[in-house]
């Protein structure tokens, strides 16, 4: 592979890892990535438990 391909692949990899790490941190903090904001009584598609 040539250098531009390596650089672009590295940048894409770093962005992917940052997104995954952010999702893991949000999950640990209890923040939801659900479009209904975790209030799943309003959206039946979410798999969160109702409190």
C-alpha positions in Angstrom: 0.0 0.0 0.0 1.1 3.5 -0.6 1.3 6.2 2.1 -1.9 8.1 1.3 -3.9 4.9 1.7 -2.2 4.0 5.0 -2.9 7.5 6.3 -6.6 7.5 5.3 -7.0 4.0 6.7 -5.4 5.1 10.0 -7.7 8.1 10.2 -10.8 6.0 9.6 -9.6 3.5 12.2 -9.0 6.2 14.8 -12.5 7.7 14.2 -14.1 4.3 14.5 -12.3 3.5 17.8 -13.3 7.0 19.2 -16.9 6.4 18.3 -16.9 2.9 20.0 -15.1 4.2 23.0 -17.6 7.1 23.4 -20.5 4.6 23.2 -19.0 2.4 25.8 -18.4 5.4 28.1 -22.0 6.6 27.6 -23.3 3.1 28.4 -21.2 2.9 31.6 -22.5 6.4 32.7 -26.1 5.2 32.1 -26.7 7.5 29.1 -28.8 6.0 26.4 -28.2 6.0 22.7 -31.9 5.3 22.1 -33.7 7.9 20.1 -36.4 8.1 22.8 -33.8 9.2 25.3 -34.3 6.1 27.5 -37.9 6.8 28.2 -39.0 3.6 26.6 -42.6 3.9 27.6 -42.9 6.3 24.7 -41.1 4.1 22.2 -41.8 0.4 22.0 -38.8 -0.4 19.9 -36.3 0.1 22.8 -35.1 -2.8 24.8 -34.6 -0.9 28.1 -36.5 -2.0 31.1 -39.3 0.2 32.3 -38.9 1.8 35.7 
